[in-house]
């Protein structure tokens, strides 16, 4: 059974519900919308508020971990039992599912672009964390673009990435590798001090390359002359076999953009090259902090020969009356996830933001 600090509850229609047969709450920095699902034995008559589209707040030990909507409701009736399954996603769901507003803007900053994309879909709180690259010469959102795709494109143009905080705030920022580790995961052969139930190390070369060459070109404008044959090659010193890759990037219109894109692709391969998957008891660190993507963790595994700091990319809380209370942690090499992706348009006036802007 869950400890008091691990009790999962869902706030729905002014009431708080708990006591699940099983539950799962996912959060992943690389997945657009964090998901949740619960199953319970319901009363004979379902409450009116249990409907797709209703707002919910998911909490662990009284702390909000996700705010979003119910996507699906499944009511199962058998001869001797009845169960109710609810599932949904956080505030990113509408951005993933729906089309972005179509617009063309010139000389606009990231805050203005993000607000134009997300405000019509009900996202009212936005915070920009990090240095933006100033004003974009042109932003063009076309018919058929989803709001999430348009948001990611604008964020990556500034070397940033979007995600939602538990209180529903959309954050456009990046990883903070200066944070101290939140805890230490241990697996020794003799079992002394172990706090990992299972640890899997997965290594792969499938998406890694010894050299990546990016080709681009700059179109001429009334102000700038066009340039062709823009080229830069980045190397991955960790790949010992000859695995070259050449890519054409039509958005890379400057030498800076071509270099940044090639470095980003090498980093993406390194990110995919190593994954640690750990299963631990409960949903908190030894200091009582909820596991949250973006944290840094010290991992020591004697059987694997691992002793270092890793970056928590994703976590899944699972538990209930029929399953143990556990957390699945997905860890990556520290400092590898970089966001210097697509400075592909000429910009001016760099600035730093960080305050939450209320769009309501």
C-alpha positions in Angstrom: 0.0 0.0 0.0 1.2 3.6 -0.6 2.8 5.5 2.2 1.0 8.8 3.1 3.5 10.8 1.1 2.7 8.7 -2.0 -1.1 8.8 -2.0 -2.4 9.7 -5.5 -5.5 11.8 -5.8 -7.4 13.4 -8.6 -9.3 16.7 -8.0 -12.4 16.7 -10.2 -15.5 18.8 -10.1 -14.6 20.3 -6.7 -14.0 16.8 -5.2 -10.9 14.8 -4.6 -10.9 11.1 -5.4 -8.3 8.4 -4.4 -8.1 4.6 -3.6 -7.3 3.3 -7.1 -7.0 -0.3 -8.3 -4.1 0.9 -10.3 -2.8 4.2 -11.7 0.0 5.6 -13.9 1.3 9.2 -14.2 3.9 9.9 -16.9 6.1 12.8 -17.4 8.7 13.1 -20.2 10.6 16.1 -21.4 10.7 14.7 -24.9 7.0 13.7 -25.1 4.7 16.6 -25.9 1.9 15.8 -23.5 2.3 14.2 -20.1 -0.3 11.4 -19.6 -2.2 9.9 -16.6 -4.6 7.0 -16.2 -6.5 5.5 -13.2 -8.8 2.5 -12.7 -11.2 2.1 -9.9 -14.4 0.2 -8.8 -17.1 2.8 -9.2 -20.4 3.2 -7.6 -23.5 2.0 -9.4 -24.2 5.6 -10.6 -21.3 7.5 -12.1 -20.8 11.2 -10.9 -21.9 13.7 -13.5 -18.4 15.3 -13.6 -16.8 12.1 -14.9 -17.0 13.1 -18.6 -14.3 13.6 -21.3 -13.2 17.2 -21.4 -13.5 17.9 -17.7 -10.6 19.6 -16.0 -8.6 17.6 -13.4 -5.6 18.2 -11.1 -3.5 15.1 -10.3 -1.7 15.1 -7.0 0.8 12.9 -5.2 0.9 13.4 -1.4 -1.1 16.6 -1.8 1.4 18.1 -4.3 0.1 18.8 -7.8 2.0 16.9 -10.5 -0.2 17.5 -13.5 -3.1 19.7 -14.6 -5.1 18.9 -17.6 -8.3 17.3 -19.0 -10.0 13.9 -19.1 -9.5 12.4 -22.6 -11.3 9.1 -22.3 -13.7 7.4 -20.0 -14.3 3.6 -20.1 -17.0 2.0 -18.0 -16.8 -1.8 -17.9 -19.6 -4.0 -16.5 -19.1 -7.7 -16.0 -21.3 -10.4 -14.3 -19.7 -9.9 -10.9 -17.7 -6.7 -11.2 -17.6 -3.2 -12.6 -14.7 -0.9 -13.2 -14.1 2.7 -14.4 -11.0 3.8 -16.3 -10.1 7.4 -16.7 -7.2 8.8 -18.8 -6.0 12.1 -19.9 -3.1 14.5 -20.6 -1.8 17.8 -19.4 -2.2 21.2 -21.0 -0.1 20.3 -24.0 -2.9 18.0 -25.3 -4.8 20.8 -27.0 -1.6 22.0 -28.6 -0.8 18.5 -29.9 -4.3 17.8 -31.2 -5.4 21.1 -32.7 -4.2 23.3 -35.5 -2.3 26.5 -34.8 -3.8 29.9 -35.7 -2.6 30.8 -39.2 -0.6 34.1 -39.2 2.4 35.8 -40.6 4.4 38.2 -38.4 7.6 40.2 -38.9 10.1 41.4 -36.3 8.4 39.7 -33.3 9.9 38.3 -30.2 9.5 34.8 -28.8 7.0 35.8 -26.1 4.7 37.4 -28.7 4.9 34.4 -31.0 4.2 31.9 -28.3 1.3 33.9 -27.0 -0.2 34.1 -30.5 0.0 30.3 -30.9 -1.2 29.1 -27.5 -3.7 31.7 -26.2 -6.5 30.8 -28.6 -6.3 27.2 -27.3 -6.8 28.2 -23.7 -3.2 28.3 -22.4 -3.1 31.5 -20.2 0.2 31.3 -18.3 3.5 31.4 -20.1 7.1 31.7 -18.8 10.2 32.1 -21.0 13.2 30.7 -19.2 16.5 31.5 -20.8 18.1 33.9 -23.3 16.0 34.5 -26.4 17.6 35.4 -29.7 15.7 38.6 -30.2 13.3 39.5 -32.9 12.6 37.0 -35.8 12.6 38.6 -39.2 9.6 36.6 -40.2 7.3 34.0 -38.5 5.0 32.1 -40.8 2.4 29.6 -39.4 0.7 27.8 -42.2 -2.6 25.9 -42.5 -2.2 22.3 -41.2 0.5 23.1 -38.7 -0.4 21.9 -35.2 0.0 24.3 -32.4 2.7 22.1 -30.8 4.7 21.9 -34.0 4.6 25.7 -34.4 5.5 26.2 -30.8 8.5 23.8 -31.0 9.8 25.4 -34.2 9.7 28.9 -32.5 11.3 27.5 -29.3 14.1 25.6 -31.1 14.9 28.8 -33.1 15.9 30.2 -29.8 17.7 27.1 -28.5 14.8 26.3 -26.1 12.1 23.7 -25.6 8.5 23.8 -24.3 6.9 21.8 -21.5 4.1 22.3 -18.9 4.6 22.7 -15.2 2.3 21.0 -12.7 0.3 24.2 -12.1 -0.5 24.5 -15.9 2.2 27.1 -16.8 3.7 26.6 -20.2 7.5 27.0 -19.8 9.8 27.6 -22.8 13.3 26.9 -21.5 16.1 24.3 -21.3 17.9 21.9 -18.9 19.8 23.3 -15.9 23.0 21.3 -15.5 24.2 23.4 -12.6 21.6 22.0 -10.3 22.9 19.7 -7.5 21.8 16.0 -7.7 18.6 15.4 -5.8 19.6 12.0 -4.6 21.8 8.9 -5.0 20.7 5.6 -6.5 22.7 2.6 -5.4 23.1 -1.0 -6.5 25.8 -3.1 -4.9 26.5 -6.8 -5.4 26.2 -7.6 -1.7 22.9 -5.5 -1.4 24.2 -3.1 1.2 22.4 0.2 0.9 20.7 -0.7 -2.3 17.7 1.4 -3.2 17.2 0.3 -6.8 14.8 -2.6 -7.5 15.9 -2.9 -11.1 18.4 -1.2 -13.3 18.8 -1.6 -17.1 21.6 0.0 -19.2 20.8 0.3 -22.9 23.5 1.3 -25.3 23.0 1.8 -29.1 24.9 3.1 -32.1 21.8 3.0 -34.4 21.3 6.8 -34.4 24.9 7.8 -33.9 27.3 8.9 -36.7 31.1 9.5 -36.8 30.5 12.6 -39.0 27.4 14.6 -39.8 27.6 17.2 -42.5 24.8 19.8 -42.8 24.3 21.7 -46.1 22.2 24.9 -46.3 21.7 28.0 -48.4 20.8 31.6 -47.8 18.1 33.2 -49.9 18.6 36.7 -51.0 16.4 39.6 -49.7 16.1 43.3 -50.2 18.7 43.7 -47.5 21.0 40.6 -47.8 22.6 38.8 -50.7 22.0 35.1 -51.1 24.7 32.6 -50.3 25.0 29.0 -51.5 27.0 25.9 -50.4 26.8 26.6 -46.7 28.4 23.6 -45.0 29.7 22.4 -41.7 30.8 18.9 -40.4 30.6 17.9 -36.8 32.2 14.8 -35.4 31.3 12.3 -32.6 34.5 11.1 -31.0 32.6 8.3 -29.2 31.9 6.5 -32.5 34.9 4.4 -33.4 33.6 3.1 -36.8 33.1 5.1 -40.0 29.4 6.1 -40.1 29.0 9.4 -42.2 25.7 11.3 -42.7 24.9 14.2 -45.0 21.8 16.2 -44.5 20.2 19.2 -46.3 18.5 21.7 -44.0 16.5 24.3 -45.9 15.9 26.2 -42.7 19.7 26.6 -42.1 20.3 29.9 -43.9 23.5 31.1 -42.1 26.9 29.7 -41.3 25.9 29.9 -37.6 22.7 27.9 -38.3 24.6 25.2 -40.2 27.1 24.7 -37.4 24.5 24.7 -34.7 22.4 22.1 -36.6 25.3 19.7 -37.1 26.3 20.0 -33.5 22.7 19.4 -32.4 22.3 16.3 -34.5 25.5 14.8 -33.1 24.2 15.6 -29.6 20.9 13.9 -30.4 22.7 10.7 -31.4 24.7 10.8 -28.2 21.4 11.3 -26.2 20.0 8.2 -27.9 23.2 6.2 -27.4 22.8 5.6 -23.7 19.7 5.1 -21.5 19.5 4.0 -17.9 16.1 2.7 -16.7 15.7 2.4 -13.0 12.8 1.1 -10.9 12.6 2.4 -7.3 10.1 2.1 -4.5 7.8 5.0 -3.8 7.6 8.3 -5.7 10.1 10.4 -3.8 13.9 10.7 -3.2 15.4 9.9 0.1 14.9 13.6 1.1 11.2 13.4 0.3 11.3 15.3 -3.1 9.0 14.0 -5.8 10.9 12.6 -8.8 10.6 15.1 -11.6 12.1 15.3 -15.1 14.9 17.8 -15.3 16.5 16.6 -12.0 20.1 15.3 -11.8 20.8 12.1 -10.1 24.0 10.3 -8.8 23.9 6.7 -9.9 26.2 4.0 -8.5 25.9 0.5 -9.9 28.7 -1.9 -9.0 27.5 -4.6 -11.4 27.4 -2.1 -14.3 30.5 -0.3 -13.4 28.6 3.0 -13.2 29.4 5.9 -10.9 28.4 9.3 -12.1 25.7 12.0 -12.5 22.9 11.4 -14.9 20.0 13.6 -16.1 16.4 12.5 -15.4 14.6 12.8 -18.7 11.4 11.0 -17.8 9.6 9.3 -14.9 6.4 7.2 -14.5 4.5 6.8 -11.2 2.7 3.5 -10.9 0.7 1.9 -8.0 -2.7 1.1 -6.6 -4.3 -1.6 -4.5 -3.4 -4.3 -7.0 0.2 -3.2 -7.9 3.2 -2.0 -5.9 4.0 1.7 -5.5 7.0 2.3 -7.8 8.6 4.9 -10.0 10.2 4.2 -13.3 13.1 6.6 -14.0 14.6 7.2 -17.4 18.1 8.7 -17.2 20.5 10.1 -19.8 24.1 11.2 -19.9 24.4 14.5 -18.0 24.9 17.5 -20.2 24.1 15.8 -23.5 20.6 17.1 -24.1 21.3 20.4 -25.9 18.8 22.7 -27.6 21.0 24.9 -29.8 19.0 23.8 -32.8 17.8 26.2 -35.4 18.9 29.9 -35.2 17.6 30.0 -38.8 16.3 33.5 -39.2 18.2 36.8 -38.9 17.5 38.3 -35.5 18.4 41.3 -33.4 18.1 42.4 -29.7 18.9 39.5 -27.5 17.1 39.5 -24.1 16.5 37.3 -21.1 13.0 36.6 -19.7 11.7 34.5 -16.8 8.5 36.0 -15.5 5.1 34.2 -15.9 2.9 36.2 -18.3 -0.8 35.8 -17.7 -2.6 35.9 -21.0 -6.2 35.6 -19.6 
